[in-house]
Amino acid sequence: MAGTGRCSLVDVVTLEVGLQMWTVREQMATDALRCLSQVADAGYHGVELVGYGNVGFEALRDGLGEAGLRAVSQHVAYRRLDHELELVIAENVALGCEYVVIQQGRHEDWVDDSAVVAFAATCTSWARSFRDAGLALGYHGYHELDLEFAAAGDGTRWDLFAETIDPELLFLQLDTYWVRHTGQDPVAMLGRLGWRVPLLHLKDTSMVPGETDTAVGNGLMDLPAVLAAASSAGTRWLFVEQEGDPAQAFGDIRRSRHNVVRALEPFR
């Protein structure tokens, strides 16, 4: 069972490649079931959900099965956890997810150090409920970078959050693009956090002026170094993600998967 302690987070160290479904958000909003089929056709077997597109929970659950996709994880908004905690847990158990990730906190959760400590306590409390249901809860963030990465003590408020939470209960999900955007090194951060990062977002910064991100392996990210750090950390799932150019998402996710699988060959 994943997520109930240090050993369970690192027992399986094979790096699996999945898709963060925010990448195909426009297609999910138009025809979610067709989108799932196309994601499977692109070579993916595992996904990290962000809602259910233009269908309900039950239809999406059935569609995942018909497409041969596994819902490994789901991003969930703070509001749903605050108001619908038991429903969120029940849905993710029914989906077969191992992990659920808090998308981000609220503005007021990061305004000062005391707010961060209180937010960490709230997240840890939620994580106990998920653990009791056999699920692991994590935190993603990267919403208001000027607040999350503001100075706190000898580090940042993100560091304070990471130090305050119970690492046996709440994991951290890094995003290579946003970590780099804050001026930090994702390789070094993976080295510091280690087993606390079972899920990693692979997002690559574009080299083209005016563009944000690009297909993984086509940009500025040192993909082999990130994969080596993830392997050493015991990361289980690498979720390809791209926010820009959603209209061309299916071509991009094929290129990303090809690049990542090729770069993973030394680790197989």
Residue, then its C-alpha position, 0 to 999 in steps of 0.5 A: m500500500a502506498g503512502t502510509g510511511r517511509c518504506s511504502l513510498v520507496d519500496v518500488v523505485t522503478l521510474e514509471v512515466g505517466l501524464q498529468m492531465w492538465t496538459v490535455r485540459e481543453q480536450m478533456a473539457t470537450d470530450a473526456l472519454r475520447c481524450l482518454s482513448q487518445v492518451a492511451d494511444a500516445g503510449y501512456h498507461g498511468v495518469e494524474l487526473v485534474g477533475y473529470g472533464n465534461v463527464g461525471f465521476e462514474a463515467l470517467r472511472d469507466g472510461l479509464g478502464e475502457a481505455g486501459l488507463r490507470a488513475v495513479s493520482q489526482h490533483v484536488a482543490y483546497r475547497r473540495l478538501d475543506h468542504e467535501l473531504e469524505l467524498v474526495i476520499a471515496e471517489n479516489v478510492a473508487l478510482g483506484c488512486e494511490y495518491v491525492v495531491i493538494q493543488q495549492g493553498r490559498h493566498e492567506d495560507w502563505v502570507d506569513d510564517s505563522a500562516v504557513v505553520a497553521f496550513a501545514a497542520t491542516c494538511t497533516s490533519w487531512a493526510r491522516s484521513f487519507r492514510d486511514a483510507g489507504l491513500a497518500l496525500g501530498y502537496h504541489g503548490y507553486h501558485e503564488l511564488d513570491l509568497e511561497f518562496a519568500a524568506a523565512g529563517d534561513g530558507t523560504r516559507w516553502d522550506l518552513f512548510a516542508e519542515t513543519i509537516d509530518p513527512e510520514l503523512l504528507f509527501l511533496q510533489l515537485d514540479t521541475y519547471w516551477v522549481r527552476h522558475t524560483g531560481q532553485d535547482p530541481v536536482a538539488m531539491l530532489g537530493r534534499l527531499g529524497w524519499r519524500v517525493p514519490l511523484l514528480h512533474l516533468k515540465d521543461t522550460s522552452m528555449v524559444p523567446g515568448e514561450t513558457d514550456t515545451a515538450v519534455g526533453n526539448g527545452l532547458m531542463d537537464l533531463p538525464a540529471v533530473l532522472a538520475a536524481a529522481s531515481s536516487a530519491g526513490t521517486r515512483w512516477l514521472f508525470v509529463e506536463q505541459e501548460g503551453d500550446p494545449a491545442q497541439a497537446f497530443g503531438d507534444i505528449r508523444r514527443s515528451r514520452h519518447n524523449v523521457v523513455r529514451a532518457l530512462e534507458p540507463f535506469r532500466 
